[in-house]
Amino acid sequence: MTASLPQDTPDKTSPDSTVAAESPAAPAGVPLEEQLAAAKKEAAGNYDHYLRAVADLENYRRRVTREKEELRQHAAMNLLQHLLPVLDTLQLSLAAARQQTDAKSITDGVAMVLEQFKGVLGRYGLKEVNPVGQKFDPHLHESLSHQPSSEVPEEHVLQVVRTGYTLHGRLLRAASVILSSGPAKEAKG
């Protein structure tokens, strides 16, 4: 004869029996095979949604990459369209310089082309960093050397060797500068 467990004591040998009985997903009276089939169908549907979401994300990434490349190309095209008149003016200046003997008119022509070029670049957010007389800023300036000067205070920019540039507030190239070391020190002796 086998001993049976009382009804109010859970079976200690099967821990899943109490979980299955308490689970709200297991409606009473539905066979386990049907529950398993419904769970498999739901899992297949969820997996299908997952695959679609992954495909949508991949398509989104490709589209964004393509749009960024098109935007970059359009930006370059727009800049170049504005630079073409500068190129035309430079070609005309060169042709005129070959016929001119007056250096002043050639200098004036080159200065006009330079201003036109700076104007186009300025429309795109390019600004010069020309810090003559300003205090040295290592974030915007690159010090090449020091020279004595009685007019410019110590550690201020005495001369700009190469102009620096910023684009929309970001440094493109630091200005190469010569700094003042203050008044010349007299030699003792």
N, C-alpha and C positions, 0 to 999 in steps of 0.2 A: 504494500500500500504506500502511496506517495503522499507526502504532507503538502498541503496547499497553504498558501499565504493568505492571511486575512485580506479582505477587500480594501480596508482603509490604509493599509501599509503599502507604499510603493515598492515595486520590485527593484532590489538593489543591483541585480545582475544586468539589467538593461536600462542605462541612463537615458536613452533616446525615447523610451516608451512614454515618459511623462512629458517630454518636450513635444512629441507628436500629438499627444492628447490635448495639450494646452494651446497649440498653435492655432491662431485665428485663420490661417490660410488653408487649414484642412477642414472643410465643411463636413458636417456629419452626414453620413449616408452616401458620399461620393467615393467610389472605388479608387484605390491608390493608382491603378493604371491610368484612369482618366485624369487624376491630379497630375501625374507625371507627364502625360501627353500635353496637358494645358501649360505646365511649367516649361516644357520643351518648346512649345509654340511661342510662349511669351519670350523665352530666351532668344529664340530665332528672330523674333521681331525686334528685340532690343539690339541684337548684333547687327541686324540690317540697318537700324537707325544709327548705330555707331559707325558702320562703314560709310554711310551717306555723309555723316558729319565729318569724318576724316577726309573724304573726297572733296567736300565743300571747302574745308580748310585748305587743302592743297591747291584747289582752284583759286581761292582767294589769294594765297601767297604768290602764285604765278601771275595773277592779274596785277597785284600791287607791284611786283618786280617789273613787269612790262610797262605799267603806267609811270613808274619812277624813271625808267630808261627813256620813255617818250618825253617826259617832262625835262629831263636833262638835255636831250637833243633839241627840244624847242627853245630852251633857255639859251643854249649855245647859238642856235639859229637866229634868235632875236638879237643877241649881242653882235653877231657878225653882220647882220643887216644894218645895224647902227654904225658899225665900223667901216663899212664900204665907202661912205662919203669921205671919211678920213683918208682911206687908201687912195681914192680918186684925187683928193687935194694934194696928197703927197706926190703922186705921179705928175700932176700938173706943176708942182713946185720944182721937181727935179728937171722937168723939161724947160721951165723958165730959167732955172739956175744955169743950165748949159748955155743959154743964149745971153745971160746977163754978165756984165763985168763988175757991176756995183755990188759990193759985199753987203751993204746995208739992206738992200732990197731982198737979197737972199736970206739974210738973218731974220728980217721981218716975216718973210714967207714961212720959214721953218717955225718961228714963234707962233704964227697963226695955226699951223698944223698941230703943234704941241697943245695949244689951248683947246682946239677942237677935239683932239684925242682925249685930253683930260675931262672935257665936258661929257663925252660919251661914257667914259668909265665912271664918272661921278653919278650919272643917271642910274648906274647899276650898283651904287652903294660904295664905291671905292673912294677912300679919303686918304690924303697925304698925311704922313707923320713928319712934320718939319719943325723940330723943337729948338730952334736957335734961341739961346738965352734962358731956356727953361731948366729947371732942376732935373738932374739925371733920374730917369725911371727905368729900372732894369727890365720892366715888363714891356716897354715900348722902344727902348734904345739899346744899342750894342756899342759899348765903349771900345774904341780902337787905341786911343792913347790920351795922354794929358799934356797940356801945354800951358805955360805961365801966361796970365793975362791980368792986367790991372783994371780992365773995364768989366770983365765978366766974373761974377762971384765963383768961389771954389765949388767944384762938383756940379756946375751948371754947364750946359752945352755951349761950347765955343764955336764949333763949326759942324755942319752936317756934310759928311762925305758921300753918303748914299741915302736918299730919301726912303723912308719906310711907308708902309701902306696898311690900312685896315679895310676890311670888307664887312659892312653891316656890324661894326663894332668888334669884330674879331681880327686879331693881328695876322696879316699875311706875311709881312716882312718887317723886321725891326729896322729902325733908322740907325745907320752906322755913323757914329759921332766921335768928335774929339772933345774932350772935357777940359775945362779950365782947372788949373791947379792953384789958382789964386795969383797974387802978385809974385813976380820973380824974386827969389830969395838971393840976397847979396852974398857974394863969396867972401868968406872971412880969411884974413891972412895977410 
